[in-house]
Amino acid sequence: MQIRKPIPKSVPLLCGLLLLGAAAQAVTLKDRFEQTVPLKPGSAVSLGNTNGGVTFEAWDRNEVHVVAEKQVRAGSDDQARKLMSQIKIDVVPGPSGLRIDTHMPKREDSFLAGLFNGEVSMSVSYKVQVPRQVTLDAVNSNGALSVTGTQGNTQLKTSNGRLTVQGVSGDMTLKTSNGHISVAGSEGTVKAETSNGGIDAELTRYSGHELSFETSNGAVSIRLPRDARFTVDAETSNGGVESDFPVDGGRRGKHSLKGTVNGGGPTLYIRTSNGGVHIQEV
C-alpha cells in the first residue's frame, strides 16, 4: 500500500506569495517608432503584424508615414527592456511599393517562466498615412484593421479583431474571425467574410458591383441607394430576411430572399446563421 505524504500547507502559500510578488513587480514599457518613406501614387503597401491595431489613412503626399507604438509588459525592468529591444519593425521599399513587417521575440510560456518572470505581453499598434492612390494588403492577428480614404484595391485579413473601411474606392476583400465588419461610403466590389460577428455596409456610392457578405453568429445590414440595380441572393438560418426594395421574380421564403431589384444587375450575395438580414434604402 502506497502512503502519500501530505503537502505542507506552506507550499501553496509560498506559490501564492510568489505569484502575487510577480504581479506586483510587473513593469510596462512603451517605445515609439517613426519613419517616413517616399512612395509614388498607385504603388502597393503591405503590412504584417501580431497583437495590436493597425490604421491606414490617406493623405495628399507622395510618401508613407509610419508611426508604431510598441508596448511590453513583463515581470521585471530588465526582462521588459530585453524584450523591447527584440521587437523589430522593418520598412522595406521595393520595386512595386513598400513592405512593413513586425518581428516579435519568442515568449517563454512554461509555468515556471510565468511564475518567476510574471505575465508577459507584447503589442505593436500602427498608424500609417499613405498616398491616396495606393493598393493595400494587410495581415494582422489579435487586433483591428481600418482603412480610410484610399483609392485602390484593398485586402485586409485579421483574427480576433474588427475590420473598418470608410470612403475607399476600389475592390475590397475583407476577412476576419471573432470580429465585426463595417463598410461605409465606399465604392467597388466587396467580398466580406467573418465569423462570430455582424456585418454592416452603407454603400451610398454604389454604382453596380458584385457584393458578397458572409458571416456566422451575426446579423447582416446592407444599405444601398434607392435606384440601385442588383440581383439579391440572401439566406439565413435562425433569422429573417427583410428588404425595403421591391423584389421581382425569384422567390421569398421564411429564411431567404431571391430576385431582382430595379430590373436586376450584379449579385448581392448574403449568407449568415443565427442572425437576421436587412437590406435597406439610403
Backbone as CSV, one residue per row, in Angstrom:
resi,resn,N_x,N_y,N_z,CA_x,CA_y,CA_z,C_x,C_y,C_z
1,MET,0.848,-1.201,0.000,0.000,0.000,0.000,0.881,1.248,0.000
2,GLN,0.595,2.129,-0.944,1.400,3.343,-1.066,0.875,4.427,-0.140
3,ILE,1.764,4.984,0.620,1.385,6.045,1.558,1.809,7.385,0.973
4,ARG,0.857,8.278,0.786,1.151,9.608,0.248,1.454,10.574,1.385
5,LYS,2.525,11.284,1.201,2.878,12.270,2.212,2.076,13.543,1.987
6,PRO,1.507,14.084,3.025,0.726,15.316,2.862,1.605,16.474,2.417
7,ILE,1.024,17.319,1.576,1.754,18.506,1.113,1.727,19.555,2.212
8,PRO,2.891,20.044,2.612,2.906,21.066,3.665,2.068,22.272,3.273
9,LYS,1.355,22.825,4.233,0.500,23.975,3.953,1.305,25.167,3.457
10,SER,2.583,25.170,3.781,3.411,26.316,3.391,3.677,26.363,1.891
11,VAL,3.559,25.175,1.193,3.884,25.138,-0.237,2.903,25.951,-1.074
12,PRO,1.573,25.687,-0.986,0.654,26.526,-1.766,0.698,27.982,-1.345
13,LEU,0.969,28.215,-0.065,1.069,29.600,0.397,2.251,30.293,-0.252
14,LEU,3.392,29.557,-0.326,4.581,30.122,-0.952,4.341,30.417,-2.426
15,CYS,3.674,29.464,-3.135,3.362,29.685,-4.557,2.488,30.917,-4.744
16,GLY,1.502,31.051,-3.856,0.623,32.214,-3.940,1.375,33.506,-3.721
17,LEU,2.296,33.501,-2.755,3.084,34.704,-2.489,3.991,35.038,-3.667
18,LEU,4.551,33.984,-4.304,5.397,34.223,-5.474,4.613,34.849,-6.616
19,LEU,3.386,34.338,-6.842,2.543,34.887,-7.907,2.164,36.323,-7.618
20,LEU,1.810,36.602,-6.374,1.457,37.974,-6.009,2.658,38.894,-6.155
21,GLY,3.828,38.376,-5.762,5.029,39.194,-5.877,5.361,39.501,-7.319
22,ALA,5.201,38.489,-8.200,5.479,38.705,-9.625,4.536,39.725,-10.223
23,ALA,3.233,39.639,-9.840,2.249,40.593,-10.352,2.548,41.995,-9.864
24,ALA,2.979,42.085,-8.589,3.250,43.406,-8.016,4.451,44.057,-8.682
25,GLN,5.423,43.238,-9.165,6.635,43.780,-9.757,6.513,43.978,-11.267
26,ALA,5.359,43.688,-11.847,5.193,43.799,-13.292,5.534,45.200,-13.774
27,VAL,6.260,45.252,-14.888,6.726,46.515,-15.452,6.170,46.661,-16.864
28,THR,5.702,47.869,-17.202,5.218,48.158,-18.551,6.121,49.199,-19.198
29,LEU,6.650,48.868,-20.359,7.488,49.793,-21.119,6.816,50.131,-22.442
30,LYS,6.999,51.378,-22.883,6.476,51.809,-24.172,7.593,52.466,-24.976
31,ASP,7.537,52.280,-26.281,8.517,52.889,-27.165,7.825,53.263,-28.466
32,ARG,8.325,54.298,-29.116,7.696,54.818,-30.335,8.660,54.668,-31.505
33,PHE,8.128,54.143,-32.601,8.878,54.017,-33.848,8.241,54.944,-34.872
34,GLU,9.069,55.665,-35.630,8.532,56.595,-36.632,9.473,56.650,-37.827
35,GLN,8.890,56.566,-39.027,9.694,56.615,-40.241,8.839,57.101,-41.405
36,THR,9.450,57.895,-42.281,8.778,58.396,-43.478,9.555,57.943,-44.711
37,VAL,8.823,57.401,-45.695,9.456,56.853,-46.895,8.723,57.381,-48.130
38,PRO,9.439,57.870,-49.154,8.773,58.311,-50.390,8.069,57.143,-51.081
39,LEU,6.923,57.437,-51.705,6.181,56.401,-52.433,5.370,57.046,-53.542
40,LYS,5.492,56.507,-54.752,4.737,57.020,-55.879,3.261,56.644,-55.754
41,PRO,2.361,57.540,-56.173,0.933,57.195,-56.180,0.683,55.962,-57.043
42,GLY,-0.226,55.102,-56.597,-0.541,53.884,-57.319,0.312,52.697,-56.932
43,SER,1.276,52.908,-56.040,2.119,51.809,-55.580,1.379,50.953,-54.559
44,ALA,2.027,49.874,-54.134,1.428,48.953,-53.166,2.095,49.108,-51.804
45,VAL,1.288,48.980,-50.762,1.791,48.945,-49.388,1.253,47.686,-48.728
46,SER,2.150,46.875,-48.184,1.726,45.678,-47.458,2.261,45.743,-46.035
47,LEU,1.515,45.134,-45.110,1.894,45.191,-43.695,1.526,43.889,-43.004
48,GLY,2.419,43.407,-42.144,2.145,42.238,-41.325,2.361,42.564,-39.863
49,ASN,1.422,42.155,-39.016,1.513,42.489,-37.593,0.855,41.409,-36.748
50,THR,1.218,41.380,-35.466,0.618,40.482,-34.488,0.409,41.252,-33.189
51,ASN,-0.776,41.142,-32.623,-1.075,41.761,-31.326,-0.999,43.288,-31.382
52,GLY,-2.013,43.890,-31.959,-2.086,45.342,-31.987,-2.905,45.826,-33.162
53,GLY,-3.556,46.959,-33.004,-4.376,47.507,-34.069,-3.552,48.183,-35.149
54,VAL,-4.130,48.263,-36.348,-3.478,48.910,-37.489,-4.480,49.837,-38.160
55,THR,-4.082,51.092,-38.353,-4.927,52.092,-39.002,-4.195,52.679,-40.204
56,PHE,-4.853,52.662,-41.365,-4.341,53.325,-42.562,-5.208,54.544,-42.852
57,GLU,-4.562,55.673,-43.133,-5.282,56.889,-43.510,-4.636,57.485,-44.756
58,ALA,-5.474,57.882,-45.721,-4.959,58.515,-46.932,-4.635,59.975,-46.663
59,TRP,-3.562,60.451,-47.292,-3.262,61.879,-47.263,-2.712,62.281,-48.623
60,ASP,-2.607,63.588,-48.861,-2.229,64.093,-50.182,-0.730,64.363,-50.263
61,ARG,0.055,63.350,-49.928,1.509,63.417,-50.051,2.008,62.131,-50.705
62,ASN,3.102,62.255,-51.463,3.679,61.087,-52.123,4.712,60.427,-51.215
63,GLU,4.268,60.053,-50.039,5.128,59.390,-49.074,4.280,58.634,-48.058
64,VAL,4.916,57.677,-47.404,4.269,56.891,-46.355,4.881,57.279,-45.018
65,HIS,4.025,57.604,-44.075,4.473,57.973,-42.732,4.013,56.889,-41.767
66,VAL,4.967,56.200,-41.156,4.673,55.082,-40.262,4.950,55.487,-38.820
67,VAL,3.940,55.348,-37.981,4.105,55.543,-36.538,3.649,54.263,-35.852
68,ALA,4.524,53.686,-35.048,4.202,52.448,-34.337,4.463,52.638,-32.848
69,GLU,3.508,52.215,-32.046,3.646,52.259,-30.588,3.895,50.835,-30.095
70,LYS,5.106,50.602,-29.588,5.461,49.289,-29.053,5.234,49.275,-27.542
71,GLN,4.690,48.180,-27.052,4.441,48.063,-25.608,4.799,46.657,-25.127
72,VAL,5.492,46.616,-23.992,5.878,45.350,-23.375,5.508,45.387,-21.904
73,ARG,4.914,44.306,-21.437,4.648,44.139,-20.006,5.345,42.865,-19.555
74,ALA,6.198,42.982,-18.524,6.975,41.834,-18.066,7.155,41.897,-16.552
75,GLY,7.778,40.847,-16.014,7.900,40.733,-14.567,8.993,41.570,-13.956
76,SER,9.900,42.088,-14.779,10.979,42.925,-14.257,11.378,43.940,-15.306
77,ASP,12.074,44.974,-14.861,12.521,46.010,-15.783,13.527,45.444,-16.780
78,ASP,14.432,44.600,-16.297,15.435,44.008,-17.190,14.789,43.153,-18.272
79,GLN,13.810,42.345,-17.857,13.133,41.483,-18.830,12.360,42.309,-19.847
80,ALA,11.678,43.365,-19.374,10.906,44.219,-20.276,11.820,44.902,-21.292
81,ARG,12.966,45.391,-20.829,13.900,46.063,-21.737,14.495,45.086,-22.758
82,LYS,14.768,43.873,-22.298,15.308,42.870,-23.215,14.305,42.544,-24.314
83,LEU,13.037,42.339,-23.923,12.004,42.030,-24.912,11.770,43.202,-25.858
84,MET,11.770,44.424,-25.303,11.558,45.606,-26.141,12.644,45.712,-27.203
85,SER,13.879,45.410,-26.822,14.987,45.506,-27.780,14.875,44.476,-28.896
86,GLN,14.079,43.412,-28.644,13.936,42.355,-29.639,12.741,42.557,-30.567
87,ILE,11.890,43.531,-30.277,10.785,43.849,-31.186,11.338,44.699,-32.330
88,LYS,11.262,44.184,-33.526,11.837,44.865,-34.679,10.753,45.214,-35.692
89,ILE,10.880,46.388,-36.273,9.980,46.835,-37.339,10.820,47.137,-38.574
90,ASP,10.497,46.477,-39.671,11.211,46.693,-40.927,10.304,47.420,-41.909
91,VAL,10.794,48.515,-42.450,10.100,49.248,-43.509,10.979,49.139,-44.750
92,VAL,10.549,48.312,-45.701,11.423,47.930,-46.809,10.821,48.371,-48.142
93,PRO,11.437,49.354,-48.827,10.977,49.731,-50.169,11.319,48.639,-51.175
94,GLY,10.480,48.503,-52.192,10.718,47.531,-53.251,10.283,48.091,-54.582
95,PRO,10.466,47.342,-55.655,10.124,47.842,-56.993,8.647,48.142,-57.176
96,SER,7.769,47.440,-56.434,6.331,47.655,-56.600,5.707,48.461,-55.467
97,GLY,6.502,48.768,-54.441,5.928,49.522,-53.331,6.715,49.366,-52.055
98,LEU,5.990,49.194,-50.954,6.597,49.221,-49.628,6.063,48.069,-48.791
99,ARG,6.970,47.432,-48.028,6.591,46.345,-47.133,6.941,46.730,-45.697
100,ILE,5.962,46.568,-44.788,6.171,46.850,-43.369,5.973,45.546,-42.603
101,ASP,7.012,45.110,-41.883,6.950,43.846,-41.153,7.221,44.064,-39.671
102,THR,6.516,43.303,-38.841,6.718,43.320,-37.398,7.324,41.994,-36.972
103,HIS,8.402,42.054,-36.191,9.056,40.844,-35.698,9.015,40.845,-34.176
104,MET,8.344,39.849,-33.608,8.206,39.713,-32.162,9.147,38.626,-31.636
105,PRO,9.733,38.811,-30.442,10.543,37.739,-29.846,9.668,36.589,-29.379
106,LYS,10.264,35.410,-29.313,9.531,34.257,-28.807,9.340,34.392,-27.302
107,ARG,8.170,33.963,-26.843,7.851,34.023,-25.421,8.150,32.692,-24.749
108,GLU,8.515,32.777,-23.439,8.654,31.581,-22.622,7.313,31.320,-21.966
109,ASP,6.626,30.271,-22.410,5.266,30.018,-21.939,5.173,28.947,-20.853
110,SER,6.323,28.515,-20.298,6.281,27.489,-19.262,5.709,28.047,-17.970
111,PHE,5.277,27.134,-17.095,4.697,27.559,-15.819,5.714,28.327,-14.986
112,LEU,6.960,27.800,-14.922,7.972,28.451,-14.090,8.337,29.825,-14.639
113,ALA,8.369,29.944,-15.979,8.663,31.254,-16.567,7.600,32.253,-16.168
114,GLY,6.343,31.838,-16.215,5.261,32.724,-15.797,5.290,33.007,-14.315
115,LEU,5.728,31.999,-13.510,5.742,32.161,-12.060,6.794,33.156,-11.614
116,PHE,7.992,33.060,-12.210,9.091,33.880,-11.727,9.301,35.151,-12.548
117,ASN,8.863,35.154,-13.796,9.041,36.333,-14.632,7.786,37.189,-14.727
118,GLY,6.662,36.664,-14.254,5.420,37.412,-14.335,4.778,37.263,-15.702
119,GLU,3.578,37.762,-15.817,2.858,37.701,-17.084,3.559,38.574,-18.118
120,VAL,3.798,38.018,-19.310,4.477,38.744,-20.376,3.493,39.014,-21.501
121,SER,3.427,40.250,-21.956,2.608,40.589,-23.116,3.348,41.617,-23.953
122,MET,3.176,41.512,-25.262,3.827,42.426,-26.196,2.839,42.824,-27.282
123,SER,2.882,44.071,-27.689,1.990,44.532,-28.751,2.645,45.662,-29.530
124,VAL,2.214,45.795,-30.780,2.621,46.920,-31.626,1.376,47.440,-32.328
125,SER,1.080,48.719,-32.134,-0.070,49.356,-32.783,0.442,50.363,-33.805
126,TYR,-0.167,50.352,-34.986,0.303,51.186,-36.090,-0.709,52.256,-36.482
127,LYS,-0.172,53.412,-36.866,-0.922,54.397,-37.641,-0.074,54.703,-38.871
128,VAL,-0.621,54.405,-40.056,0.138,54.546,-41.298,-0.606,55.488,-42.231
129,GLN,0.055,56.581,-42.614,-0.514,57.512,-43.591,0.090,57.197,-44.954
130,VAL,-0.774,57.060,-45.952,-0.347,56.599,-47.275,-0.876,57.547,-48.351
131,PRO,-0.239,57.575,-49.547,-0.804,58.355,-50.653,-2.233,57.904,-50.947
132,ARG,-3.051,58.820,-51.407,-4.458,58.494,-51.618,-4.626,57.357,-52.632
133,GLN,-3.830,57.368,-53.688,-3.877,56.292,-54.680,-2.869,55.215,-54.282
134,VAL,-3.381,54.127,-53.713,-2.495,53.090,-53.195,-3.240,51.756,-53.161
135,THR,-2.505,50.680,-53.325,-3.037,49.332,-53.141,-2.585,48.823,-51.780
136,LEU,-3.528,48.333,-50.972,-3.210,47.912,-49.606,-3.409,46.414,-49.426
137,ASP,-2.497,45.806,-48.695,-2.596,44.389,-48.334,-2.066,44.256,-46.910
138,ALA,-2.959,44.036,-45.954,-2.561,43.980,-44.546,-3.051,42.692,-43.905
139,VAL,-2.156,42.048,-43.144,-2.490,40.834,-42.401,-2.160,41.074,-40.938
140,ASN,-3.124,40.813,-40.069,-2.957,41.070,-38.640,-3.558,39.911,-37.861
141,SER,-3.209,39.803,-36.599,-3.890,38.861,-35.712,-4.000,39.499,-34.338
142,ASN,-5.094,39.214,-33.663,-5.352,39.796,-32.348,-5.309,41.321,-32.392
143,GLY,-5.976,41.882,-33.378,-6.019,43.321,-33.491,-6.908,43.774,-34.630
144,ALA,-7.422,44.984,-34.515,-8.315,45.547,-35.527,-7.520,46.081,-36.714
145,LEU,-8.211,46.217,-37.845,-7.664,46.849,-39.041,-8.668,47.873,-39.543
146,SER,-8.181,49.068,-39.935,-9.083,50.069,-40.502,-8.381,50.828,-41.617
147,VAL,-9.180,51.235,-42.618,-8.673,51.995,-43.764,-9.643,53.124,-44.049
148,THR,-9.101,54.328,-44.298,-9.936,55.491,-44.588,-9.383,56.251,-45.784
149,GLY,-10.242,56.476,-46.798,-9.977,57.451,-47.840,-9.063,57.053,-48.966
150,THR,-8.712,55.779,-49.118,-7.786,55.394,-50.176,-8.513,55.108,-51.488
151,GLN,-7.750,55.146,-52.583,-8.263,54.835,-53.914,-7.397,53.735,-54.510
152,GLY,-7.909,52.523,-54.478,-7.153,51.369,-54.956,-7.669,50.118,-54.286
153,ASN,-7.267,48.979,-54.793,-7.736,47.720,-54.227,-7.208,47.527,-52.810
154,THR,-8.049,46.924,-51.965,-7.717,46.758,-50.547,-7.985,45.327,-50.122
155,GLN,-7.003,44.733,-49.477,-7.155,43.380,-48.940,-6.756,43.395,-47.469
156,LEU,-7.709,43.058,-46.599,-7.476,43.072,-45.158,-7.822,41.715,-44.575
157,LYS,-6.953,41.219,-43.696,-7.219,39.944,-43.028,-6.723,40.015,-41.593
158,THR,-7.582,39.637,-40.649,-7.177,39.587,-39.249,-7.969,38.514,-38.531
159,SER,-7.584,38.253,-37.290,-8.349,37.361,-36.425,-8.512,38.055,-35.085
160,ASN,-9.628,37.793,-34.439,-9.905,38.431,-33.151,-9.796,39.950,-33.251
161,GLY,-10.410,40.497,-34.282,-10.351,41.935,-34.460,-11.390,42.430,-35.447
162,ARG,-11.715,43.690,-35.324,-12.718,44.339,-36.161,-12.073,44.860,-37.441
163,LEU,-12.844,44.867,-38.537,-12.417,45.472,-39.796,-13.323,46.655,-40.109
164,THR,-12.709,47.809,-40.407,-13.469,49.021,-40.707,-12.907,49.663,-41.966
165,VAL,-13.780,49.907,-42.946,-13.383,50.548,-44.199,-14.315,51.724,-44.436
166,GLN,-13.735,52.907,-44.676,-14.560,54.102,-44.861,-14.013,54.948,-46.002
167,GLY,-14.913,55.311,-46.936,-14.543,56.204,-48.025,-13.476,55.651,-48.945
168,VAL,-13.508,54.356,-49.206,-12.499,53.705,-50.044,-13.078,53.421,-51.426
169,SER,-12.305,53.714,-52.473,-12.690,53.385,-53.847,-11.774,52.286,-54.354
170,GLY,-12.367,51.177,-54.776,-11.579,50.052,-55.259,-12.175,48.749,-54.777
171,ASP,-11.698,47.660,-55.328,-12.192,46.348,-54.925,-11.651,45.986,-53.547
172,MET,-12.520,45.405,-52.710,-12.159,45.113,-51.323,-12.380,43.648,-51.000
173,THR,-11.382,43.029,-50.365,-11.501,41.682,-49.814,-11.225,41.783,-48.322
174,LEU,-12.229,41.476,-47.519,-12.152,41.689,-46.073,-12.459,40.381,-45.366
175,LYS,-11.562,39.943,-44.491,-11.782,38.667,-43.802,-11.297,38.752,-42.365
176,THR,-12.152,38.330,-41.428,-11.769,38.270,-40.023,-12.521,37.144,-39.342
177,SER,-12.109,36.830,-38.138,-12.856,35.904,-37.293,-13.004,36.563,-35.933
178,ASN,-14.129,36.307,-35.297,-14.398,36.927,-33.997,-14.304,38.447,-34.077
179,GLY,-14.934,39.015,-35.100,-14.895,40.455,-35.249,-15.974,40.967,-36.186
180,HIS,-16.363,42.215,-35.980,-17.378,42.888,-36.787,-16.723,43.476,-38.031
181,ILE,-17.469,43.551,-39.125,-17.006,44.214,-40.342,-17.924,45.386,-40.644
182,SER,-17.317,46.554,-40.876,-18.080,47.763,-41.180,-17.508,48.419,-42.437
183,VAL,-18.394,48.713,-43.400,-18.006,49.387,-44.640,-18.926,50.582,-44.824
184,ALA,-18.355,51.768,-45.058,-19.174,52.973,-45.197,-18.621,53.865,-46.297
185,GLY,-19.537,54.426,-47.110,-19.168,55.411,-48.114,-18.129,54.944,-49.105
186,SER,-18.098,53.658,-49.398,-17.076,53.110,-50.279,-17.678,52.685,-51.612
187,GLU,-16.802,52.504,-52.608,-17.254,52.144,-53.954,-16.347,51.070,-54.521
188,GLY,-16.941,50.009,-55.049,-16.171,48.932,-55.641,-16.734,47.587,-55.239
189,THR,-16.161,46.534,-55.790,-16.554,45.181,-55.425,-16.179,44.910,-53.973
190,VAL,-17.095,44.288,-53.229,-16.832,43.972,-51.825,-17.044,42.483,-51.599
191,LYS,-16.042,41.848,-51.021,-16.165,40.460,-50.565,-15.766,40.451,-49.097
192,ALA,-16.747,40.294,-48.208,-16.512,40.385,-46.767,-16.930,39.095,-46.093
193,GLU,-16.078,38.601,-45.203,-16.354,37.327,-44.534,-15.874,37.386,-43.091
194,THR,-16.733,36.953,-42.163,-16.355,36.891,-40.753,-17.088,35.746,-40.078
195,SER,-16.676,35.447,-38.865,-17.402,34.502,-38.021,-17.542,35.135,-36.648
196,ASN,-18.629,34.829,-35.984,-18.874,35.414,-34.662,-18.824,36.938,-34.701
197,GLY,-19.476,37.502,-35.694,-19.524,38.950,-35.810,-20.517,39.373,-36.873
198,GLY,-21.065,40.556,-36.713,-22.004,41.079,-37.686,-21.307,41.823,-38.806
199,ILE,-22.086,42.152,-39.841,-21.588,42.934,-40.970,-22.540,44.089,-41.210
200,ASP,-21.971,45.278,-41.346,-22.763,46.480,-41.600,-22.116,47.236,-42.759
201,ALA,-22.875,47.464,-43.839,-22.329,48.151,-45.007,-23.301,49.213,-45.493
202,GLU,-22.828,50.444,-45.584,-23.610,51.552,-46.142,-22.903,52.006,-47.409
203,LEU,-23.439,51.600,-48.555,-22.776,51.809,-49.835,-23.487,52.898,-50.621
204,THR,-23.361,54.130,-50.150,-24.041,55.262,-50.780,-23.476,55.566,-52.162
205,ARG,-22.265,55.106,-52.468,-21.630,55.363,-53.761,-21.713,54.144,-54.681
206,TYR,-22.599,53.236,-54.375,-22.737,52.016,-55.182,-23.116,52.368,-56.619
207,SER,-22.367,51.800,-57.583,-22.656,52.076,-58.993,-22.670,50.805,-59.828
208,GLY,-22.938,49.661,-59.190,-23.063,48.409,-59.916,-21.837,47.530,-59.793
209,HIS,-21.686,46.857,-58.663,-20.561,45.954,-58.447,-21.045,44.702,-57.722
210,GLU,-20.325,43.611,-57.901,-20.632,42.392,-57.159,-20.384,42.636,-55.667
211,LEU,-21.323,42.176,-54.842,-21.217,42.338,-53.393,-21.453,40.989,-52.730
212,SER,-20.569,40.604,-51.814,-20.702,39.322,-51.129,-20.407,39.509,-49.648
213,PHE,-21.353,39.070,-48.810,-21.214,39.209,-47.358,-21.569,37.880,-46.699
214,GLU,-20.633,37.329,-45.928,-20.866,36.047,-45.264,-20.426,36.127,-43.808
215,THR,-21.268,35.592,-42.916,-20.913,35.535,-41.502,-21.652,34.392,-40.834
216,SER,-21.223,34.059,-39.643,-21.967,33.139,-38.787,-22.132,33.826,-37.438
217,ASN,-23.230,33.547,-36.790,-23.485,34.158,-35.484,-23.456,35.682,-35.551
218,GLY,-24.155,36.243,-36.529,-24.215,37.688,-36.629,-25.228,38.147,-37.656
219,ALA,-25.730,39.361,-37.458,-26.674,39.951,-38.405,-25.922,40.632,-39.543
220,VAL,-26.616,40.791,-40.672,-26.060,41.497,-41.826,-27.012,42.623,-42.201
221,SER,-26.489,43.846,-42.241,-27.290,45.012,-42.604,-26.616,45.728,-43.767
222,ILE,-27.333,45.829,-44.903,-26.793,46.444,-46.111,-27.701,47.597,-46.518
223,ARG,-27.099,48.777,-46.766,-27.867,49.946,-47.196,-27.339,50.415,-48.550
224,LEU,-28.287,50.561,-49.507,-27.952,50.912,-50.884,-28.838,52.055,-51.366
225,PRO,-28.391,52.815,-52.393,-29.230,53.875,-52.946,-30.552,53.326,-53.482
226,ARG,-31.566,54.163,-53.472,-32.901,53.732,-53.886,-32.928,53.243,-55.323
227,ASP,-32.097,53.827,-56.195,-32.114,53.444,-57.611,-31.098,52.344,-57.945
228,ALA,-30.521,51.712,-56.939,-29.534,50.656,-57.180,-30.163,49.489,-57.937
229,ARG,-29.438,48.969,-58.924,-29.910,47.821,-59.712,-29.055,46.610,-59.332
230,PHE,-29.691,45.566,-58.814,-28.934,44.385,-58.403,-29.851,43.173,-58.329
231,THR,-29.230,42.016,-58.232,-29.942,40.756,-58.048,-29.613,40.229,-56.660
232,VAL,-30.628,40.062,-55.848,-30.392,39.665,-54.458,-30.455,38.150,-54.309
233,ASP,-29.518,37.623,-53.536,-29.487,36.203,-53.168,-29.099,36.151,-51.689
234,ALA,-30.107,36.215,-50.820,-29.876,36.309,-49.373,-30.491,35.119,-48.662
235,GLU,-29.752,34.597,-47.685,-30.239,33.421,-46.969,-29.661,33.397,-45.563
236,THR,-30.479,32.981,-44.610,-30.031,32.854,-43.227,-30.697,31.656,-42.579
237,SER,-30.130,31.203,-41.504,-30.803,30.216,-40.659,-31.012,30.866,-39.301
238,ASN,-32.119,30.542,-38.666,-32.426,31.141,-37.362,-32.505,32.659,-37.444
239,GLY,-33.152,33.175,-38.475,-33.337,34.606,-38.634,-34.177,34.894,-39.857
240,GLY,-34.646,36.131,-39.974,-35.450,36.521,-41.118,-34.673,37.362,-42.100
241,VAL,-35.278,37.572,-43.285,-34.698,38.429,-44.317,-35.697,39.526,-44.637
242,GLU,-35.276,40.782,-44.490,-36.147,41.923,-44.747,-35.522,42.831,-45.791
243,SER,-36.373,43.389,-46.686,-35.881,44.282,-47.730,-36.816,45.468,-47.895
244,ASP,-36.235,46.677,-47.938,-37.010,47.874,-48.260,-37.318,47.944,-49.753
245,PHE,-36.537,47.245,-50.564,-36.687,47.284,-52.017,-37.735,46.269,-52.474
246,PRO,-38.578,46.649,-53.436,-39.449,45.643,-54.066,-38.586,44.645,-54.835
247,VAL,-38.841,43.370,-54.637,-38.057,42.317,-55.285,-38.952,41.578,-56.277
248,ASP,-38.512,41.528,-57.531,-39.289,40.884,-58.591,-38.735,39.494,-58.896
249,GLY,-39.653,38.603,-59.317,-39.243,37.263,-59.700,-38.658,36.506,-58.522
250,GLY,-37.926,35.471,-58.819,-37.267,34.720,-57.766,-38.250,34.138,-56.779
251,ARG,-37.834,34.099,-55.521,-38.721,33.555,-54.503,-38.376,34.133,-53.135
252,ARG,-39.366,34.145,-52.291,-39.198,34.606,-50.917,-39.610,33.479,-49.975
253,GLY,-38.764,33.158,-49.013,-39.057,32.146,-48.011,-38.911,32.734,-46.620
254,LYS,-39.129,31.895,-45.633,-39.026,32.349,-44.249,-37.619,32.822,-43.919
255,HIS,-36.633,32.157,-44.505,-35.242,32.485,-44.200,-34.441,32.871,-45.440
256,SER,-35.110,33.228,-46.540,-34.366,33.523,-47.760,-35.118,34.513,-48.635
257,LEU,-34.363,35.155,-49.537,-34.945,36.086,-50.495,-34.081,36.076,-51.749
258,LYS,-34.718,35.821,-52.900,-34.010,35.826,-54.175,-34.863,36.517,-55.225
259,GLY,-34.219,37.344,-56.064,-34.937,38.045,-57.115,-34.163,39.259,-57.581
260,THR,-34.825,40.084,-58.421,-34.168,41.258,-58.987,-34.747,42.538,-58.407
261,VAL,-33.905,43.562,-58.342,-34.306,44.877,-57.846,-34.024,45.905,-58.932
262,ASN,-35.038,46.710,-59.265,-34.906,47.751,-60.288,-34.407,47.188,-61.623
263,GLY,-34.890,46.026,-61.983,-34.524,45.422,-63.257,-33.357,44.461,-63.186
264,GLY,-32.708,44.365,-62.032,-31.606,43.425,-61.868,-30.257,44.008,-62.213
265,GLY,-29.223,43.296,-61.830,-27.852,43.740,-62.049,-26.895,42.792,-61.348
266,PRO,-25.722,43.277,-60.954,-24.760,42.431,-60.249,-25.368,41.819,-58.985
267,THR,-24.817,40.702,-58.553,-25.388,39.954,-57.438,-25.020,40.555,-56.086
268,LEU,-26.029,40.674,-55.232,-25.827,40.959,-53.811,-26.007,39.634,-53.085
269,TYR,-24.895,39.024,-52.689,-24.908,37.688,-52.087,-24.736,37.821,-50.579
270,ILE,-25.671,37.255,-49.808,-25.626,37.349,-48.347,-25.899,35.976,-47.750
271,ARG,-25.029,35.560,-46.822,-25.237,34.324,-46.087,-24.889,34.561,-44.612
272,THR,-25.770,34.089,-43.728,-25.486,34.162,-42.296,-26.241,33.068,-41.572
273,SER,-25.850,32.820,-40.355,-26.598,31.930,-39.473,-26.740,32.629,-38.131
274,ASN,-27.804,32.323,-37.436,-28.041,32.937,-36.123,-28.036,34.461,-36.202
275,GLY,-28.669,34.992,-37.224,-28.765,36.435,-37.369,-29.681,36.809,-38.513
276,GLY,-30.286,37.974,-38.422,-31.170,38.436,-39.471,-30.431,39.150,-40.578
277,VAL,-31.139,39.346,-41.707,-30.612,40.079,-42.854,-31.520,41.267,-43.123
278,HIS,-30.925,42.453,-43.264,-31.690,43.675,-43.522,-31.084,44.378,-44.731
279,ILE,-31.891,44.573,-45.779,-31.470,45.297,-46.976,-32.304,46.567,-47.032
280,GLN,-31.641,47.712,-46.904,-32.356,48.971,-46.715,-31.971,50.003,-47.757
281,GLU,-32.857,50.998,-47.942,-32.593,52.119,-48.836,-31.923,53.260,-48.069
282,VAL,-31.070,54.001,-48.772,-30.482,55.217,-48.209,-30.743,56.378,-49.152
